Amino acid sequence: MLKDENRLRRAADFDALYKRSTTAGNRNFLIRFRGGAKKFGIVVSKKHGNAVKRNLIKRRIRAILEELMPNIKDFTVIIIPKVGVLDLTYKELRKNLIHVLKQGKLLK
């Protein structure tokens, strides 16, 4: 599980990052990032389905981030999965998330 100090929680933090951030994306993810502390926020819209499905997506992304944490540079990141992510296997999801993090040059 992603530690509390590595999670974005306040709406003000999300708003600030949306206003002043760089973006990168691929077919399955969009990320918005800015230099700073190593923090992550995950935004899953209702287009993905009910709360059970949205929470499943968030849990999978958090598990992948926990694995990658030692290799990620100090950036504040919002991860926005696109519709259809739920159809991917865990390996495909991990591969796509690594790809988008590399696009943003967030991996060491």
All heavy atoms as an XYZ file, in Angstrom:
881
protein
N       0.846     -1.178      0.000
C       0.000      0.000      0.000
C       0.888      1.238      0.000
O       1.911      1.269      0.654
C      -0.907     -0.038      1.225
C      -1.936      1.052      1.255
S      -2.981      1.162     -0.185
C      -4.257      0.056      0.245
N       0.483      2.218     -0.725
C       1.220      3.474     -0.827
C       1.141      4.210      0.508
O       0.067      4.344      1.083
C       0.589      4.316     -1.932
C       1.433      5.346     -2.635
C       2.675      4.729     -3.246
C       0.629      6.025     -3.720
N       2.275      4.662      1.007
C       2.311      5.328      2.312
C       1.575      6.665      2.256
O       1.501      7.313      1.211
C       3.755      5.552      2.744
C       4.507      4.269      2.970
C       5.931      4.555      3.368
C       6.713      3.266      3.510
N       8.121      3.513      3.765
N       1.064      7.089      3.406
C       0.296      8.334      3.485
C       1.106      9.547      3.061
O       0.569     10.463      2.443
C      -0.239      8.552      4.901
C      -1.478      7.720      5.177
O      -2.100      7.259      4.202
O      -1.819      7.542      6.352
N       2.391      9.562      3.391
C       3.211     10.725      3.025
C       3.456     10.817      1.521
O       3.922     11.828      1.017
C       4.538     10.744      3.787
C       5.483      9.621      3.436
C       5.513      8.502      4.453
O       4.611      8.437      5.308
O       6.444      7.678      4.363
N       3.138      9.760      0.798
C       3.322      9.753     -0.657
C       2.011      9.908     -1.417
O       1.959      9.651     -2.601
C       3.977      8.443     -1.093
C       5.393      8.321     -0.608
O       5.666      8.601      0.541
N       6.285      7.909     -1.443
N       0.945     10.327     -0.731
C      -0.354     10.441     -1.385
C      -0.866     11.875     -1.348
O      -0.742     12.556     -0.341
C      -1.362      9.524     -0.701
C      -0.998      8.059     -0.898
C      -1.857      7.142     -0.099
N      -3.176      7.028     -0.699
C      -4.086      6.182     -0.253
N      -3.839      5.408      0.761
N      -5.257      6.129     -0.841
N      -1.420     12.303     -2.469
C      -2.106     13.592     -2.523
C      -3.518     13.381     -1.998
O      -4.193     12.447     -2.408
C      -2.202     14.102     -3.967
C      -0.978     14.701     -4.602
C      -1.290     15.085     -6.038
C      -0.512     15.914     -3.844
N      -3.964     14.261     -1.111
C      -5.295     14.079     -0.542
C      -6.160     15.332     -0.639
O      -7.356     15.237     -0.835
C      -5.183     13.672      0.917
C      -4.532     12.319      1.084
C      -4.970     11.697      2.385
N      -4.348     10.411      2.585
C      -4.987      9.271      2.389
N      -6.211      9.261      1.979
N      -4.376      8.133      2.605
N      -5.564     16.497     -0.467
C      -6.342     17.735     -0.409
C      -6.703     18.235     -1.807
O      -5.898     18.172     -2.734
C      -5.559     18.809      0.333
C      -5.336     18.462      1.797
C      -4.620     19.516      2.593
N      -4.603     20.818      1.982
C      -3.539     21.614      1.931
N      -2.410     21.239      2.466
N      -3.607     22.796      1.357
N      -7.907     18.754     -1.924
C      -8.375     19.298     -3.203
C      -7.480     20.452     -3.652
O      -7.222     20.612     -4.849
C      -9.820     19.766     -3.078
N      -6.976     21.237     -2.711
C      -6.100     22.364     -3.052
C      -4.814     21.871     -3.716
O      -4.293     22.520     -4.633
C      -5.777     23.172     -1.803
N      -4.295     20.740     -3.264
C      -3.081     20.173     -3.865
C      -3.342     19.731     -5.303
O      -2.527     19.951     -6.194
C      -2.572     18.982     -3.046
C      -2.107     19.370     -1.663
O      -1.762     20.557     -1.457
O      -2.088     18.493     -0.777
N      -4.495     19.101     -5.531
C      -4.863     18.672     -6.881
C      -5.045     19.889     -7.791
O      -4.558     19.909     -8.915
C      -6.157     17.848     -6.854
C      -5.961     16.406     -6.475
C      -6.007     16.007     -5.151
C      -5.723     15.454     -7.442
C      -5.824     14.682     -4.802
C      -5.542     14.123     -7.118
C      -5.594     13.736     -5.784
N      -5.745     20.918     -7.284
C      -5.996     22.126     -8.080
C      -4.699     22.814     -8.466
O      -4.533     23.252     -9.611
C      -6.898     23.101     -7.316
C      -8.308     22.575     -7.150
O      -8.688     21.644     -7.908
O      -9.026     23.078     -6.266
N      -3.767     22.920     -7.524
C      -2.484     23.566     -7.804
C      -1.720     22.799     -8.871
O      -1.098     23.397     -9.758
C      -1.658     23.666     -6.524
N      -1.764     21.491     -8.808
C      -1.054     20.670     -9.787
C      -1.705     20.752    -11.166
O      -1.016     20.788    -12.181
C      -0.994     19.221     -9.312
C       0.014     18.320    -10.002
C       1.411     18.903     -9.923
C       0.008     16.952     -9.385
N      -3.038     20.826    -11.209
C      -3.720     20.974    -12.489
C      -3.363     22.295    -13.165
O      -3.227     22.361    -14.376
C      -5.248     20.905    -12.319
C      -5.806     19.509    -12.390
C      -6.349     18.901    -11.264
C      -5.793     18.791    -13.576
C      -6.878     17.624    -11.331
C      -6.317     17.521    -13.655
C      -6.855     16.939    -12.525
O      -7.368     15.673    -12.597
N      -3.207     23.344    -12.374
C      -2.919     24.671    -12.938
C      -1.493     24.788    -13.461
O      -1.239     25.414    -14.474
C      -3.177     25.752    -11.894
C      -4.646     25.958    -11.623
C      -4.862     27.017    -10.574
C      -6.347     27.132    -10.268
N      -6.607     28.024     -9.140
N      -0.542     24.223    -12.724
C       0.869     24.379    -13.086
C       1.536     23.011    -13.191
O       2.210     22.573    -12.271
C       1.592     25.219    -12.032
C       1.166     26.660    -12.047
C       1.815     27.452    -10.923
N       0.774     27.853     -9.980
C       0.589     27.334     -8.766
N       1.388     26.424     -8.307
N      -0.385     27.756     -7.988
N       1.319     22.348    -14.307
C       1.929     21.030    -14.459
C       2.235     20.743    -15.920
O       1.746     21.409    -16.819
C       0.991     19.954    -13.907
O      -0.203     19.910    -14.637
N       3.043     19.726    -16.112
C       3.376     19.208    -17.435
C       2.595     17.908    -17.604
O       2.336     17.210    -16.626
C       4.888     18.931    -17.516
O       5.581     20.104    -17.116
C       5.309     18.546    -18.903
N       2.250     17.573    -18.838
C       1.484     16.355    -19.061
C       2.240     15.382    -19.960
O       3.089     15.769    -20.758
C       0.117     16.650    -19.719
O       0.344     17.251    -20.985
C      -0.731     17.551    -18.856
N       1.905     14.128    -19.790
C       2.386     13.061    -20.672
C       1.276     12.024    -20.697
O       0.480     11.931    -19.759
C       3.683     12.451    -20.146
N       1.224     11.258    -21.761
C       0.157     10.273    -21.826
C       0.386      9.223    -22.885
O       1.241      9.358    -23.750
N      -0.394      8.176    -22.769
C      -0.428      7.141    -23.794
C      -1.880      6.698    -23.946
O      -2.789      7.392    -23.484
C       0.529      5.988    -23.469
C       0.184      5.235    -22.201
O      -0.899      5.369    -21.645
N       1.115      4.436    -21.729
N      -2.116      5.578    -24.536
C      -3.474      5.112    -24.823
C      -4.291      4.877    -23.550
O      -5.502      5.015    -23.551
C      -3.389      3.823    -25.613
C      -4.694      3.277    -26.090
C      -4.483      2.070    -26.930
N      -3.453      2.363    -27.938
C      -2.975      1.506    -28.798
N      -3.414      0.266    -28.796
N      -2.061      1.829    -29.673
N      -3.627      4.520    -22.453
C      -4.343      4.117    -21.243
C      -4.209      5.061    -20.051
O      -4.943      4.924    -19.084
C      -3.900      2.719    -20.822
C      -4.281      1.697    -21.860
O      -5.451      1.581    -22.213
N      -3.314      0.969    -22.375
N      -3.239      5.974    -20.086
C      -3.017      6.860    -18.947
C      -2.698      8.271    -19.408
O      -2.110      8.478    -20.462
C      -1.830      6.394    -18.090
C      -2.094      5.144    -17.318
C      -1.594      3.938    -17.740
C      -2.834      5.185    -16.150
C      -1.827      2.784    -17.033
C      -3.086      4.041    -15.435
C      -2.574      2.833    -15.873
N      -3.051      9.221    -18.561
C      -2.605     10.594    -18.691
C      -1.993     10.941    -17.339
O      -2.580     10.622    -16.300
C      -3.780     11.529    -18.984
C      -3.460     13.018    -19.017
C      -2.620     13.342    -20.254
C      -4.722     13.831    -19.029
N      -0.809     11.545    -17.334
C      -0.228     11.987    -16.073
C       0.038     13.478    -16.145
O       0.355     14.023    -17.194
C       1.069     11.228    -15.688
C       2.160     11.408    -16.726
C       0.794      9.768    -15.431
C       3.522     10.905    -16.283
N      -0.136     14.122    -15.010
C       0.198     15.535    -14.849
C       1.217     15.565    -13.727
O       0.993     14.964    -12.673
C      -1.040     16.340    -14.498
C      -2.115     16.258    -15.570
C      -3.326     17.068    -15.222
N      -3.073     18.489    -15.408
C      -3.318     19.163    -16.525
N      -3.815     18.532    -17.559
N      -3.073     20.446    -16.611
N       2.340     16.259    -13.933
C       3.393     16.217    -12.929
C       4.122     17.546    -12.821
O       4.103     18.362    -13.729
C       4.384     15.093    -13.230
C       5.023     15.186    -14.589
C       6.236     15.803    -14.746
C       4.397     14.648    -15.703
C       6.826     15.889    -16.003
C       4.980     14.724    -16.950
C       6.195     15.349    -17.104
N       4.755     17.708    -11.673
C       5.544     18.896    -11.381
C       6.587     18.497    -10.350
O       6.354     17.605     -9.529
C       4.617     19.979    -10.813
C       5.290     21.301    -10.587
C       4.293     22.341    -10.178
N       3.980     22.157     -8.768
C       3.114     22.901     -8.115
N       2.446     23.836     -8.737
N       2.896     22.697     -6.852
N       7.744     19.133    -10.398
C       8.799     18.834     -9.439
C       8.347     19.103     -8.018
O       7.436     19.877     -7.775
N       8.971     18.447     -7.080
C       8.612     18.632     -5.681
C       8.747     17.324     -4.931
O       9.565     16.477     -5.263
N       7.915     17.162     -3.924
C       7.940     15.941     -3.121
C       7.415     14.767     -3.949
O       6.705     14.945     -4.924
C       7.083     16.126     -1.879
N       7.777     13.575     -3.522
C       7.326     12.357     -4.206
C       5.921     12.024     -3.705
O       5.746     11.346     -2.702
C       8.283     11.214     -3.901
C       8.106     10.010     -4.795
C       9.006      8.868     -4.415
C      10.441      9.126     -4.740
N      11.275      7.928     -4.627
N       4.912     12.561     -4.418
C       3.513     12.345     -4.036
C       2.699     11.967     -5.258
O       2.985     12.415     -6.359
C       2.921     13.607     -3.409
C       3.485     13.929     -2.051
C       2.722     15.064     -1.427
C       3.228     15.295     -0.034
N       2.192     15.122      0.947
N       1.664     11.161     -5.019
C       0.833     10.674     -6.109
C      -0.636     10.832     -5.775
O      -1.054     10.601     -4.645
C       1.107      9.189     -6.374
C       2.516      8.918     -6.771
C       3.459      8.599     -5.821
C       2.893      9.016     -8.092
C       4.768      8.368     -6.191
C       4.193      8.787     -8.470
C       5.138      8.465     -7.511
N      -1.403     11.220     -6.779
C      -2.848     11.248     -6.676
C      -3.409     10.484     -7.857
O      -2.839     10.514     -8.949
N      -4.500      9.785     -7.643
C      -5.113      8.999     -8.708
C      -6.555      9.482     -8.872
O      -7.302      9.526     -7.898
C      -5.084      7.494     -8.376
C      -3.647      7.037     -8.137
C      -5.733      6.683     -9.484
C      -3.518      5.679     -7.505
N      -6.909      9.855    -10.084
C      -8.245     10.367    -10.368
C      -8.922      9.405    -11.343
O      -8.480      9.260    -12.481
C      -8.170     11.780    -10.988
C      -9.561     12.285    -11.318
C      -7.444     12.735    -10.066
N      -9.977      8.746    -10.880
C     -10.718      7.798    -11.709
C     -12.145      8.317    -11.843
O     -12.862      8.438    -10.850
C     -10.717      6.384    -11.083
C     -11.434      5.402    -11.991
C      -9.298      5.921    -10.823
N     -12.565      8.614    -13.058
C     -13.890      9.192    -13.278
C     -14.985      8.123    -13.212
O     -14.721      6.920    -13.282
C     -13.943      9.883    -14.636
O     -13.976      8.920    -15.665
N     -16.222      8.588    -13.118
C     -17.363      7.679    -13.054
C     -17.615      6.971    -14.378
O     -18.408      6.033    -14.442
C     -18.615      8.437    -12.613
C     -18.565      8.822    -11.155
C     -19.890      9.376    -10.700
C     -19.832      9.654     -9.210
N     -21.131     10.143     -8.714
N     -16.938      7.397    -15.430
C     -17.064      6.720    -16.721
C     -16.550      5.280    -16.646
O     -16.899      4.448    -17.474
C     -16.272      7.462    -17.794
C     -16.836      8.808    -18.157
C     -15.952      9.477    -19.190
C     -16.398     10.882    -19.468
N     -15.482     11.562    -20.399
N     -15.702      4.998    -15.653
C     -15.124      3.659    -15.495
C     -16.110      2.663    -14.903
O     -15.878      1.466    -14.962
C     -13.876      3.725    -14.615
C     -12.726      4.406    -15.264
N     -11.872      3.783    -16.127
C     -12.291      5.685    -15.190
C     -10.959      4.629    -16.557
N     -11.195      5.800    -16.000
N     -17.166      3.145    -14.284
C     -18.157      2.244    -13.701
C     -18.461      2.610    -12.264
O     -18.209      3.733    -11.822
N     -18.987      1.637    -11.541
C     -19.387      1.896    -10.157
C     -18.167      2.000     -9.232
O     -17.029      1.839     -9.671
C     -20.378      0.828     -9.677
C     -19.784     -0.564     -9.665
O     -18.573     -0.738     -9.648
N     -20.643     -1.568     -9.683
N     -18.426      2.258     -7.962
C     -17.348      2.493     -6.999
C     -16.424      1.287     -6.861
O     -15.216      1.450     -6.669
C     -17.936      2.864     -5.642
N     -16.969      0.094     -6.964
C     -16.153     -1.116     -6.844
C     -15.108     -1.166     -7.955
O     -13.927     -1.430     -7.713
C     -17.051     -2.375     -6.875
C     -16.207     -3.633     -6.879
C     -18.008     -2.371     -5.697
N     -15.522     -0.876     -9.168
C     -14.603     -0.894    -10.304
C     -13.570      0.228    -10.205
O     -12.390      0.031    -10.486
C     -15.372     -0.783    -11.617
C     -16.211     -2.004    -11.914
C     -17.010     -1.836    -13.172
C     -17.879     -3.058    -13.425
N     -18.719     -2.895    -14.601
N     -14.013      1.424     -9.807
C     -13.087      2.552     -9.680
C     -12.048      2.281     -8.596
O     -10.856      2.563     -8.784
C     -13.861      3.839     -9.371
C     -14.755      4.281    -10.502
C     -15.285      5.679    -10.314
N     -15.925      5.937     -9.045
C     -17.221      5.834     -8.798
N     -18.044      5.436     -9.762
N     -17.715      6.128     -7.618
N     -12.471      1.706     -7.484
C     -11.534      1.407     -6.408
C     -10.561      0.294     -6.792
O      -9.392      0.320     -6.389
C     -12.274      1.041     -5.125
C     -12.909      2.250     -4.483
O     -12.388      3.361     -4.597
N     -14.026      2.047     -3.817
N     -11.010     -0.662     -7.582
C     -10.121     -1.721     -8.074
C      -9.003     -1.122     -8.926
O      -7.826     -1.482     -8.772
C     -10.916     -2.742     -8.885
C     -10.120     -3.858     -9.543
C      -9.422     -4.714     -8.490
C     -11.022     -4.712    -10.410
N      -9.354     -0.184     -9.790
C      -8.354      0.487    -10.622
C      -7.346      1.214     -9.744
O      -6.131      1.102     -9.934
C      -9.034      1.458    -11.607
C      -9.863      0.694    -12.636
C      -8.004      2.346    -12.294
C     -10.794      1.563    -13.456
N      -7.840      1.951     -8.747
C      -6.945      2.707     -7.861
C      -6.035      1.779     -7.066
O      -4.840      2.059     -6.916
C      -7.751      3.598     -6.917
C      -8.389      4.772     -7.627
C      -9.007      5.746     -6.668
C     -10.410      5.362     -6.338
N     -11.127      6.384     -5.571
N      -6.572      0.666     -6.572
C      -5.743     -0.283     -5.809
C      -4.634     -0.864     -6.671
O      -3.488     -1.002     -6.228
C      -6.612     -1.413     -5.249
C      -7.381     -1.044     -4.023
C      -7.935     -2.270     -3.306
N      -8.671     -3.161     -4.179
C      -9.980     -3.090     -4.408
N     -10.698     -2.148     -3.851
N     -10.569     -3.968     -5.202
N      -4.961     -1.217     -7.907
C      -3.936     -1.769     -8.800
C      -2.846     -0.746     -9.096
O      -1.659     -1.074     -9.081
C      -4.578     -2.231    -10.111
C      -5.366     -3.489     -9.971
C      -5.965     -3.903    -11.285
N      -6.695     -5.157    -11.161
C      -7.395     -5.687    -12.137
N      -7.470     -5.104    -13.307
N      -8.025     -6.823    -11.947
N      -3.240      0.495     -9.351
C      -2.251      1.533     -9.643
C      -1.372      1.789     -8.417
O      -0.149      1.922     -8.536
C      -2.947      2.821    -10.129
C      -3.588      2.575    -11.502
C      -1.955      3.978    -10.198
C      -4.474      3.702    -11.987
N      -1.972      1.840     -7.231
C      -1.181      2.052     -6.007
C      -0.180      0.919     -5.784
O       0.946      1.147     -5.372
C      -2.100      2.178     -4.795
C      -2.734      3.516     -4.665
C      -3.419      3.655     -3.313
N      -4.526      4.559     -3.466
C      -5.805      4.228     -3.352
N      -6.151      2.994     -3.056
N      -6.741      5.114     -3.516
N      -0.595     -0.320     -6.067
C       0.306     -1.464     -5.900
C       1.491     -1.355     -6.857
O       2.643     -1.623     -6.475
C      -0.449     -2.770     -6.132
N       1.235     -0.946     -8.083
C       2.310     -0.776     -9.062
C       3.244      0.345     -8.625
O       4.470      0.211     -8.695
C       1.729     -0.511    -10.462
C       0.992     -1.752    -10.970
C       2.828     -0.103    -11.436
C       0.124     -1.503    -12.181
N       2.685      1.453     -8.155
C       3.511      2.572     -7.695
C       4.379      2.166     -6.512
O       5.529      2.600     -6.403
C       2.635      3.772     -7.323
C       1.981      4.493     -8.486
C       1.011      5.549     -7.971
C       3.022      5.129     -9.384
N       3.846      1.344     -5.626
C       4.620      0.874     -4.475
C       5.842      0.074     -4.945
O       6.931      0.223     -4.410
C       3.731      0.023     -3.569
C       4.396     -0.417     -2.294
C       4.705      0.738     -1.352
O       3.984      1.738     -1.350
O       5.710      0.619     -0.617
N       5.661     -0.754     -5.962
C       6.779     -1.521     -6.524
C       7.827     -0.600     -7.147
O       9.024     -0.839     -7.037
C       6.295     -2.463     -7.627
C       5.487     -3.637     -7.193
C       4.997     -4.438     -8.399
O       5.695     -4.442     -9.435
O       3.919     -5.032     -8.300
N       7.357      0.435     -7.840
C       8.252      1.321     -8.587
C       8.840      2.454     -7.739
O       9.692      3.188     -8.228
C       7.500      1.938     -9.770
C       6.955      0.973    -10.818
C       6.145      1.741    -11.851
C       8.081      0.215    -11.482
N       8.375      2.621     -6.515
C       8.739      3.773     -5.693
C      10.248      4.048     -5.628
O      10.661      5.199     -5.775
C       8.169      3.612     -4.282
C       8.236      4.856     -3.455
S       7.317      6.245     -4.140
C       5.664      5.716     -3.882
N      11.110      3.056     -5.439
C      12.549      3.363     -5.386
C      13.109      3.926     -6.695
O      14.124      4.609     -6.696
C      13.202      2.012     -5.074
C      12.114      1.153     -4.545
C      10.841      1.649     -5.153
N      12.439      3.669     -7.810
C      12.938      4.098     -9.123
C      12.319      5.393     -9.627
O      12.661      5.852    -10.707
C      12.674      3.002    -10.162
C      13.371      1.711     -9.803
O      14.451      1.716     -9.248
N      12.724      0.604    -10.083
N      11.393      5.971     -8.867
C      10.706      7.183     -9.301
C      11.388      8.405     -8.700
O      11.702      8.430     -7.513
C       9.212      7.139     -8.909
C       8.528      5.963     -9.603
C       8.519      8.441     -9.269
C       7.093      5.744     -9.198
N      11.607      9.413     -9.532
C      12.218     10.661     -9.081
C      11.222     11.448     -8.229
O      10.035     11.140     -8.200
C      12.642     11.511    -10.283
C      13.688     10.870    -11.152
C      13.993     11.754    -12.343
C      14.961     11.074    -13.294
N      15.200     11.889    -14.495
N      11.727     12.490     -7.554
C      10.873     13.307     -6.687
C      10.018     14.260     -7.518
O      10.465     15.337     -7.918
C      11.732     14.101     -5.692
C      12.315     13.212     -4.609
O      11.867     12.058     -4.495
O      13.198     13.669     -3.878
N       8.796     13.850     -7.775
C       7.820     14.641     -8.505
C       6.466     14.451     -7.836
O       6.202     13.416     -7.234
C       7.701     14.181     -9.964
C       8.761     14.714    -10.868
C       9.949     14.022    -11.058
C       8.576     15.910    -11.538
C      10.934     14.505    -11.900
C       9.550     16.405    -12.386
C      10.724     15.711    -12.563
N       5.622     15.444     -7.954
C       4.229     15.309     -7.551
C       3.452     14.958     -8.817
O       3.565     15.651     -9.819
C       3.713     16.628     -6.944
O       4.583     16.993     -5.872
C       2.309     16.464     -6.424
N       2.691     13.880     -8.774
C       2.084     13.314     -9.977
C       0.599     13.026     -9.755
O       0.219     12.501     -8.713
C       2.784     11.990    -10.377
C       2.199     11.419    -11.642
C       4.275     12.171    -10.503
N      -0.214     13.366    -10.745
C      -1.604     12.919    -10.783
C      -1.709     11.923    -11.936
O      -1.306     12.220    -13.052
C      -2.585     14.081    -11.014
C      -2.569     15.043     -9.834
C      -3.998     13.546    -11.228
C      -3.445     16.263    -10.033
N      -2.237     10.752    -11.639
C      -2.396      9.711    -12.646
C      -3.888      9.603    -12.973
O      -4.710      9.414    -12.079
C      -1.861      8.365    -12.135
C      -0.374      8.499    -11.822
C      -2.128      7.256    -13.145
C       0.216      7.330    -11.105
N      -4.203      9.727    -14.254
C      -5.592      9.670    -14.704
C      -5.721      8.504    -15.688
O      -5.283      8.603    -16.834
C      -6.002     10.995    -15.379
C      -5.723     12.167    -14.450
C      -7.472     10.946    -15.795
C      -5.719     13.510    -15.132
N      -6.288      7.387    -15.235
C      -6.476      6.264    -16.156
C      -7.627      6.547    -17.121
O      -8.616      7.175    -16.756
C      -6.818      5.094    -15.233
C      -7.283      5.709    -13.972
C      -6.685      7.068    -13.876
N      -7.477      6.097    -18.339
C      -8.517      6.291    -19.343
C      -9.467      5.097    -19.332
O      -9.150      4.027    -18.812
C      -7.895      6.480    -20.720
C      -7.066      7.757    -20.799
C      -6.515      7.974    -22.177
C      -5.694      9.266    -22.217
N      -5.066      9.462    -23.518
N     -10.633      5.289    -19.909
C     -11.641      4.228    -19.952
C     -11.067      3.021    -20.692
O     -10.397      3.163    -21.706
C     -12.926      4.730    -20.647
C     -13.946      3.614    -20.774
C     -13.511      5.898    -19.882
N     -11.293      1.841    -20.163
C     -10.776      0.623    -20.769
C      -9.622      0.022    -19.998
O      -9.185     -1.089    -20.278
N      -9.125      0.731    -19.006
C      -7.996      0.254    -18.204
C      -8.380     -1.005    -17.424
O      -7.551     -1.882    -17.201
C      -7.510      1.371    -17.244
C      -6.585      0.859    -16.189
C      -6.828      2.462    -18.040
N      -9.626     -1.106    -17.049
C     -10.086     -2.253    -16.273
C      -9.982     -3.556    -17.057
O      -9.873     -4.629    -16.477
C     -11.530     -2.021    -15.820
C     -12.035     -2.858    -14.662
C     -11.122     -2.733    -13.455
C     -13.437     -2.465    -14.302
N      -9.976     -3.466    -18.377
C      -9.883     -4.659    -19.226
C      -8.462     -5.194    -19.330
O      -8.256     -6.310    -19.800
C     -10.400     -4.351    -20.634
C     -11.859     -3.931    -20.632
O     -12.595     -4.361    -19.724
O     -12.257     -3.167    -21.536
N      -7.476     -4.411    -18.889
C      -6.073     -4.828    -18.982
C      -5.717     -5.764    -17.839
O      -6.233     -5.641    -16.734
C      -5.151     -3.607    -18.914
C      -5.313     -2.545    -20.000
C      -4.396     -1.371    -19.708
C      -5.006     -3.121    -21.356
N      -4.774     -6.676    -18.113
C      -4.241     -7.509    -17.041
C      -3.290     -6.658    -16.211
O      -2.905     -5.557    -16.606
C      -3.468     -8.715    -17.613
O      -2.315     -8.224    -18.313
C      -4.340     -9.557    -18.522
N      -2.902     -7.193    -15.051
C      -1.996     -6.464    -14.165
C      -0.672     -6.159    -14.876
O      -0.154     -5.053    -14.774
C      -1.751     -7.275    -12.889
C      -0.929     -6.557    -11.862
C      -1.505     -5.637    -11.005
C       0.438     -6.798    -11.747
C      -0.754     -4.970    -10.057
C       1.196     -6.141    -10.807
C       0.599     -5.234     -9.961
O       1.355     -4.572     -9.026
N      -0.147     -7.139    -15.619
C       1.120     -6.946    -16.334
C       1.011     -5.849    -17.384
O       1.908     -5.036    -17.547
C       1.576     -8.253    -16.995
C       2.161     -9.248    -16.042
C       2.678    -10.464    -16.789
C       3.293    -11.454    -15.832
N       3.866    -12.595    -16.538
N      -0.100     -5.855    -18.127
C      -0.305     -4.824    -19.150
C      -0.456     -3.441    -18.512
O       0.078     -2.453    -19.022
C      -1.549     -5.143    -19.987
C      -1.410     -6.371    -20.847
C      -2.724     -6.796    -21.471
O      -3.800     -6.512    -20.912
O      -2.663     -7.433    -22.547
N      -1.169     -3.398    -17.395
C      -1.359     -2.139    -16.677
C      -0.010     -1.597    -16.203
O       0.291     -0.417    -16.371
C      -2.297     -2.368    -15.494
C      -2.851     -1.156    -14.796
C      -3.840     -0.448    -15.706
C      -3.543     -1.560    -13.510
N       0.810     -2.486    -15.638
C       2.147     -2.097    -15.157
C       3.015     -1.593    -16.308
O       3.679     -0.565    -16.205
C       2.801     -3.296    -14.470
C       4.103     -2.991    -13.782
C       4.617     -4.248    -13.059
N       5.725     -3.947    -12.196
C       6.983     -3.808    -12.606
N       7.266     -3.948    -13.894
N       7.943     -3.528    -11.756
N       2.985     -2.311    -17.420
C       3.782     -1.930    -18.587
C       3.370     -0.552    -19.107
O       4.216      0.288    -19.417
C       3.600     -2.986    -19.679
C       4.361     -2.731    -20.941
C       4.079     -3.816    -21.967
C       4.679     -3.467    -23.301
N       4.318     -4.430    -24.340
N       2.061     -0.289    -19.178
C       1.568      0.998    -19.650
C       1.913      2.126    -18.692
O       2.240      3.232    -19.124
C       0.056      0.942    -19.868
C      -0.302      0.329    -21.182
O      -0.132      0.955    -22.221
N      -0.780     -0.910    -21.163
N       1.829      1.864    -17.396
C       2.159      2.899    -16.417
C       3.651      3.220    -16.457
O       4.040      4.394    -16.414
C       1.730      2.466    -15.013
C       1.802      3.534    -13.935
C       1.001      4.763    -14.322
C       1.302      2.985    -12.612
N       4.489      2.215    -16.591
C       5.936      2.451    -16.721
C       6.213      3.257    -17.979
O       7.022      4.189    -17.974
C       6.702      1.110    -16.723
C       6.681      0.487    -15.329
C       8.138      1.300    -17.206
C       7.231     -0.919    -15.269
N       5.531      2.929    -19.072
C       5.729      3.640    -20.334
C       5.418      5.128    -20.184
O       6.190      5.985    -20.613
C       4.852      3.022    -21.423
C       4.920      3.743    -22.722
N       3.943      4.615    -23.133
C       5.864      3.753    -23.701
C       4.282      5.125    -24.303
N       5.440      4.614    -24.675
N       4.297      5.446    -19.553
C       3.917      6.857    -19.421
C       4.842      7.582    -18.434
O       5.149      8.760    -18.620
C       2.417      7.001    -19.062
C       2.144      6.710    -17.618
C       1.918      8.375    -19.432
N       5.325      6.895    -17.409
C       6.282      7.519    -16.483
C       7.616      7.787    -17.178
O       8.262      8.802    -16.921
C       6.481      6.643    -15.242
C       5.294      6.555    -14.285
C       5.545      5.500    -13.220
C       4.984      7.903    -13.663
N       8.021      6.883    -18.068
C       9.245      7.112    -18.842
C       9.068      8.276    -19.812
O      10.006      9.041    -20.038
C       9.635      5.854    -19.618
C      10.278      4.793    -18.760
C      10.674      3.590    -19.591
C      11.309      2.512    -18.743
N      11.620      1.308    -19.529
N       7.884      8.408    -20.383
C       7.621      9.545    -21.280
C       7.813     10.867    -20.565
O       8.321     11.818    -21.136
C       6.174      9.477    -21.795
C       5.987      8.745    -23.054
C       4.593      8.948    -23.584
O       3.627      9.036    -22.834
N       4.480      9.011    -24.898
N       7.390     10.913    -19.306
C       7.542     12.126    -18.516
C       8.909     12.254    -17.861
O       9.157     13.189    -17.114
N       9.800     11.293    -18.121
C      11.145     11.258    -17.543
C      11.086     11.261    -16.009
O      11.868     11.949    -15.343
C      11.982     12.428    -18.062
C      12.187     12.362    -19.558
C      13.060     13.506    -20.043
C      13.379     13.362    -21.499
N      12.397     13.870    -22.415
N      10.162     10.488    -15.459
C       9.993     10.424    -14.020
C      10.693      9.231    -13.382
O      10.776      9.151    -12.169
C       8.503     10.364    -13.666
C       7.643     11.527    -14.165
C       6.197     11.333    -13.758
C       8.169     12.840    -13.646
N      11.183      8.313    -14.186
C      11.903      7.156    -13.666
C      13.403      7.410    -13.684
O      13.924      8.000    -14.614
C      11.579      5.895    -14.478
C      10.167      5.360    -14.353
C       9.972      4.158    -15.261
C       9.845      4.987    -12.917
N      14.085      6.919    -12.656
C      15.534      7.089    -12.569
C      16.239      6.197    -13.567
O      15.795      5.148    -13.920
C      16.032      6.768    -11.154
C      15.542      7.748    -10.128
C      16.040      7.349     -8.764
C      15.489      8.303     -7.711
N      15.800      7.899     -6.368
